[in-house]
Each structure stands twice: as C-alpha cells, then as structure tokens.
Amino acid sequence: MELTGKKINFLGDSITEGCCATSPEKGYVEVMKRKYRLAQTRNYGISGTRIARQRIPSQEPSFDQDYGSRFDKMDPDADIIIVFGGTNDFGHGDAPMGCETDRTPDTFYGACHYLFSGLIARFPTAEIVVLTPLHRAEEKIPKPDGGWILCDYVRVIRETAAAYGLPVLDLFETSAIRGDDPETAARLTADGLHPNDLGHEILAGEIGEFLRGLPE
C-alpha cells in the first residue's frame, strides 16, 4: 500500500496519545506522518482507556471512555483506521473476558466484536488494521478475576480480528519493543510499558512497514 497522501485515524490509549515521548512530535503518530508523508494523522488516543466497558467507574473518569463509545466520533474520511489497545484491559480493566459469542461492549470478547463490526459499518471504504498490545512488565501476573494474563487478551484480539478479515500487526509477536525484558525495556521504554522517544520511532517504522506491505 502506498502511504503518501493517506489520511489515518489512530484509535488508541496512552501509547497512541504519545505518553512518555518528550514532545508530541516524538510520538509514533507524528513520526509516521513525517516518515511516510501522510496527508493527515488524526490522533484519537486517550490515556488509560480500554476496549471493553468498565463495570465500576474509575477514579479517573477519562479512563472509562472505552473504544466502543467513541469510534463513531472519528472523522469519517480516513483511508486507514489503526486500532491499538488491550493493554489497559489487562492492566486495570474490570470487564470479564466473556466468550466468543458475546457481542456487547461489556466483556472483552464482546467489545472486540462490537468495535470491529462497528468500524466496518462506520468506515466501509477504509482499511482497518488491528494492532496487538506490546509486551510489558509484569504481563504474566494473573488478574484476580479469571486468572487472565496479557497473552490471553492478545489471543482474543487476534481471533476476533480474523473473524472479520481484518489485518493484524502482531506487535506482541514481532515488535522489538519488549517491556518484559529488562535490558530492552531500559533502552526502548520509559517504564516497562510506554515507549520512549526511540521506542516511538521504532514503533512508527514497524506500523508503517506493515501498512506498506498490505495490498492496495
């Protein structure tokens, strides 16, 4: 896919918002705009947000703006939609995992179905691309309700995206940014999760080259 002149909507959390980059221009969204000569990059990243709906309100209300409640507010003329989330569902979300047949935002399975089907309906001519979460520190500590670990959320994202025929950039499998490895985390992240400036630059390249490999 040729990226020059494309308009991209980025739906995400704090990593997309640019958290821990030293300036907005250093975040991966803005790096991609310059590197690939994009016409527009619309950043819909909100720190702390999750794919699934929270059951008990968070102390920080902005965290509860789940993806399903805001994707339809994005600009409608995007050529590409990037969906990057799931790490906060593992990190501090309280929605149950649910099961494959769920279709509401109240479980993680259901929220993925709700989001992906809604994006297809809302943006019928756009290329919708799903990113799995990055590795992070403490990713194997099970959640108290159900014992899920980060790779379980990654699996659900992969499975659900495949059900809708959406291309998946499996950052959990392929990214050089690994917050679970102390040496790599110190070099490429600020805190074992959020990329630093170099991490954002690497992430921009990983996403951009994946997009360039997609057919027109």
Secondary structure, 3 states (H helix, E strand, C coil): CCCCCCEEEEEECHHHHCCCCCCHHHCHHHHHHHHCCCCEEEEEECCCCCCCCCCCCCCCHHHHCCHHHCHHHCCCCCCEEEEECCHHHHHCCCCCCCCCCCCCCCCHHHHHHHHHHHHHHHCCCCEEEEECCCECCCCCCCCCCCCCCHHHHHHHHHHHHHHCCCCEECHHHHCCCECCCHHHHHHHECCCCCECHHHHHHHHHHHHHHHHCCCC
